[in-house]
Amino acid sequence: MKKALLGTTALVAGGLIAAPAMAADPIKLELRGYFQAMIAIGHTDRDAAGSYRPENFKYEGEIWFTGTTKLDNGTSIGIRVELEAWSQGGGSTSTNDQLDEEYIFAFGDWGRIEFGGTDSASFKMQYSSPSALIGWGFNDHNFNYFGSAFSTAQNAGRGGNILGTGAAHNAGFSGDSNKLTYFTPRFAGFQIGFSYTPSFSATASAADCRSRTAGGNFSNCPRNGNAWHNGLDISANYLNKFGDVSIALYGAYATAGFDRGAAGVNNAANPNIFGRYKSWAVGAQIGFSGFTLGGGAGRDNNGLRGKNATNWYTASLMYETGPWQLSAGWWGGRNKDANGGTAGAPGKDKLDYFEIGTNYALSPGIKLTGGVIYYMGSGQTKSEKADSWAVILGTALTF
């Protein structure tokens, strides 16, 4: 473990071990994480895949193994491994539990480096619409409530109806693929983050690079393998407080080239669909006297050629008093959808998501949450026009 850590090229490149720097204590792992359990009761309308029961029990969680030690020169070095706390295959015989993110990190007065399978800088630095409905929100849904045909036909979201308010929030971008990230120190309120991902593919394959939905240590990343390459992600934010008013500003851009191959996702049956990834996002929050007003906007071409970009906008207001948080907001996406997607038809798709939410802290690490959500879709087919709504009740634990 020590040999692998000290030999990591990311840390060597940062000049962190140019001279011997012993740690006062060895790395010791601690357990952290979260678990969210939800009851959703509502209705899904006009989905081509069929009808759905109104009640839906959902849960999601992760267990984080994190360890850090501090060297005598002031630099801290550590590791983080995240275990999914749910059975992805379902049922008592499922063997599909897996790790989510796994990476090493180092930080000090010079900034912070991360190396391994984790999210990009623009994902971690974003500020936009706040939400009190834990596990839902506008930034990074853990849960959804709509039909399966809607999720394949309606292309006004980002990479399968993901919402997201950061440049790299699209599920189709590099995700947790292996990458190198550097965050500068914060100076006068400003901080910049930069991520580089050598290659990521649409699906996992032993003959190709690992799927963008996870990291991996495959032996090669062949050229012309229907994979994205040289993923670049740069972001910046600004945090400050002026008297009783707090301000957060955010901006980011993400891009990656695409290697077309003779077979696979860009074959003769699907010519010239995929191309260079381009995505940008801006956001802001302002807080005063318990209120936080936030919003953002951006454009994401979903890694597709032609008129298939999603233009999105969002805004929300949250109020916090004592153990209570309350919020209301909206996220809207628009896409001309020139290729018609997997199960839809060419033409403009629209997706609007409305949310009212609240949570109450019973004690540190234990919150009750609830609210009402509404997805409103429009397009050319039955599924693209489907609506759905639900009443949410849940519990969110952090530890």
Long-range contacts (C-beta under 8 A, 24 or more apart in sequence): 5-77, 5-79, 5-104, 8-104, 8-115, 10-104, 10-113, 10-115, 10-180, 11-77, 11-104, 11-106, 11-113, 11-115, 14-106, 14-110, 14-113, 14-182, 16-75, 16-77, 16-106, 16-108, 16-113, 19-73, 21-71, 21-72, 21-73, 21-75, 22-71, 22-72, 23-69, 23-70, 23-71, 23-72, 23-77, 24-69, 24-70, 24-71, 24-72, 25-69, 25-70, 26-69, 27-67, 27-68, 27-69, 27-77, 27-78, 27-79, 28-67, 28-69, 29-65, 29-66, 29-67, 29-79, 30-65, 30-66, 30-67, 31-63, 31-64, 31-65, 31-399, 32-63, 32-64, 32-66, 32-399, 33-61, 33-62, 33-63, 33-64, 33-82, 33-85, 33-398, 33-399, 34-61, 34-62, 34-396, 34-397, 34-398, 34-399, 35-59, 35-60, 35-61, 35-85, 35-396, 35-397, 36-60, 36-61, 36-134, 36-135, 36-142, 36-143, 36-394, 36-395, 36-396, 36-397, 37-394, 37-395, 38-135, 38-143, 38-392, 38-393, 38-394, 39-392, 39-393, 39-394, 40-143, 40-145, 40-390, 40-391, 40-392, 41-390, 41-391, 42-145, 42-373, 42-388, 42-389, 42-390, 42-391, 43-388, 43-389, 43-390, 44-145, 44-146, 44-147, 44-150, 44-386, 44-388, 45-386, 45-387, 45-388, 46-382, 46-383, 46-385, 46-386, 46-387, 47-146, 47-147, 47-148, 47-149, 47-150, 47-382, 47-383, 47-386, 48-147, 48-149, 48-153, 48-343, 48-381, 48-382, 48-383, 49-147, 49-148, 49-149, 49-383, 50-147, 52-147, 56-145, 56-390, 58-143, 59-86, 60-85, 60-86, 60-135, 60-142, 60-143, 61-85, 61-86, 61-397, 62-100, 73-108, 74-108, 74-109, 75-106, 75-107, 75-108, 75-110, 76-106, 76-107, 76-108, 77-104, 77-105, 77-106, 78-104, 78-105, 78-106, 79-103, 79-104, 79-105, 80-104, 80-105, 80-118, 98-214, 99-214, 100-176, 100-214, 101-176, 101-215, 102-215, 103-215, 109-185, 110-185, 111-182, 111-183, 111-184, 111-185, 112-182, 112-183, 113-180, 113-181, 113-182, 113-183, 114-179, 114-180, 114-181, 115-179, 115-180, 115-181, 116-178, 116-179, 116-215, 117-176, 117-177, 117-178, 117-179, 117-210, 117-214, 117-215, 117-216, 118-176, 118-179, 118-181, 118-215, 119-168, 119-175, 119-176, 120-167, 120-168, 120-173, 120-174, 120-179, 120-181, 120-195, 120-197, 120-231, 120-233, 120-235, 120-254, 121-168, 121-181, 121-182, 121-183, 121-193, 121-194, 121-195, 121-233, 121-234, 121-235, 121-252, 122-166, 122-167, 122-168, 122-193, 122-195, 122-233, 122-234, 122-235, 122-252, 122-253, 122-254, 122-281, 123-166, 123-168, 123-169, 124-193, 125-166, 125-183, 125-191, 125-193, 125-235, 125-236, 125-237, 125-250, 125-252, 126-165, 126-166, 126-167, 126-169, 126-235, 126-237, 126-250, 126-252, 126-281, 126-283, 126-296, 127-237, 127-248, 127-249, 127-250, 127-283, 127-284, 127-285, 127-294, 128-165, 128-166, 128-250, 128-281, 128-283, 128-284, 128-285, 128-294, 128-295, 128-296, 128-314, 129-165, 129-283, 129-294, 129-295, 129-296, 129-314, 129-315, 129-316, 129-329, 129-331, 130-285, 130-292, 130-294, 130-316, 130-318, 130-327, 130-329, 131-316, 131-318, 131-327, 131-329, 131-355, 131-357, 132-318, 132-325, 132-326, 132-327, 132-357, 132-358, 132-359, 132-369, 132-371, 133-327, 133-355, 133-356, 133-357, 133-358, 133-359, 133-369, 133-370, 133-371, 133-373, 133-392, 134-357, 134-359, 134-367, 134-369, 134-394, 134-396, 135-369, 135-394, 135-396, 136-355, 136-357, 136-371, 136-373, 136-392, 137-163, 137-355, 137-357, 138-163, 138-164, 138-165, 138-314, 138-316, 138-329, 138-331, 138-353, 138-355, 139-163, 139-164, 139-165, 139-166, 139-169, 140-164, 140-169, 145-373, 145-375, 145-388, 145-389, 145-390, 146-375, 146-377, 146-386, 146-388, 147-383, 147-386, 147-388, 149-343, 149-382, 149-383, 149-386, 150-375, 150-377, 150-383, 150-384, 150-386, 150-388, 152-341, 152-342, 152-343, 152-344, 152-383, 153-341, 153-342, 153-343, 153-344, 153-379, 153-381, 153-383, 153-384, 154-341, 154-344, 154-349, 154-351, 154-377, 154-379, 154-383, 154-384, 154-386, 155-302, 155-308, 155-310, 155-335, 155-337, 155-341, 155-344, 155-349, 155-379, 156-310, 156-333, 156-334, 156-335, 156-337, 156-349, 156-350, 156-351, 156-377, 156-379, 157-310, 157-333, 157-351, 158-300, 158-302, 158-310, 158-312, 158-333, 159-302, 161-351, 163-312, 163-314, 163-331, 163-333, 163-353, 165-281, 165-283, 165-296, 165-298, 165-314, 165-331, 166-235, 166-250, 166-252, 166-281, 166-283, 167-233, 167-235, 167-252, 167-253, 167-254, 167-279, 167-280, 167-281, 167-298, 167-300, 168-195, 168-233, 168-252, 168-254, 168-279, 169-281, 170-279, 170-300, 170-302, 170-303, 171-212, 171-213, 172-202, 172-212, 172-277, 172-302, 172-303, 173-200, 173-212, 173-231, 173-254, 173-256, 173-277, 173-279, 173-303, 174-200, 174-212, 174-228, 174-231, 174-233, 174-254, 174-256, 175-200, 175-211, 175-212, 175-213, 175-214, 176-212, 176-213, 176-214, 176-215, 177-209, 177-210, 177-211, 177-212, 177-214, 177-215, 177-216, 177-231, 178-210, 178-215, 178-216, 178-217, 179-231, 186-239, 189-238, 189-239, 189-240, 190-236, 190-237, 190-238, 191-236, 191-237, 191-238, 191-239, 192-234, 192-235, 192-236, 193-233, 193-234, 193-235, 193-236, 194-232, 194-233, 194-234, 194-235, 195-231, 195-232, 195-233, 195-234, 196-230, 196-231, 196-232, 196-233, 197-230, 197-231, 197-233, 197-256, 198-229, 198-230, 198-231, 199-227, 199-228, 199-229, 199-230, 199-231, 200-227, 200-228, 200-231, 200-256, 201-225, 201-226, 201-227, 201-228, 202-226, 202-227, 202-265, 203-265, 223-259, 224-259, 224-260, 224-261, 224-262, 225-259, 225-261, 225-264, 226-259, 226-260, 226-261, 226-263, 226-264, 226-265, 226-266, 226-274, 227-258, 227-259, 228-256, 228-257, 228-258, 228-259, 228-277, 228-303, 229-256, 229-257, 229-258, 229-259, 230-256, 230-257, 231-255, 231-256, 231-277, 232-256, 244-288, 244-289, 245-286, 245-287, 245-288, 246-285, 246-286, 246-287, 246-288, 247-284, 247-285, 247-286, 247-287, 248-284, 248-285, 248-286, 248-294, 249-283, 249-284, 250-281, 250-282, 250-283, 250-284, 250-296, 251-280, 251-281, 251-282, 251-283, 252-280, 252-281, 252-282, 253-279, 253-280, 254-278, 254-279, 254-280, 255-279, 256-303, 258-303, 272-305, 273-304, 273-305, 273-339, 274-303, 274-304, 274-305, 275-301, 275-303, 275-304, 275-305, 276-301, 276-303, 277-301, 277-303, 278-309, 290-319, 290-320, 290-321, 291-317, 291-318, 291-319, 292-317, 292-318, 292-319, 292-320, 293-317, 294-318, 304-339, 306-338, 306-339, 307-336, 307-337, 307-338, 308-335, 308-336, 308-337, 308-338, 308-339, 309-335, 309-336, 310-334, 310-335, 311-335, 316-355, 323-360, 323-361, 323-362, 324-358, 324-359, 324-360, 325-358, 325-359, 325-360, 326-357, 326-358, 327-355, 327-356, 327-357, 327-358, 328-355, 328-356, 328-357, 329-354, 329-355, 330-354, 330-355, 337-379, 343-381, 343-383, 344-379, 344-380, 344-381, 344-383, 344-384, 345-379, 345-380, 345-381, 345-384, 346-380, 347-379, 347-380, 348-379, 349-377, 349-378, 349-379, 349-380, 349-384, 350-376, 350-377, 350-378, 350-379, 351-375, 351-376, 351-377, 352-376, 352-377, 357-392, 359-396, 365-397, 365-398, 365-399, 366-395, 366-396, 366-397, 367-395, 367-396, 367-397, 368-394, 368-395, 368-396, 369-393, 369-394, 369-395, 369-396, 370-394
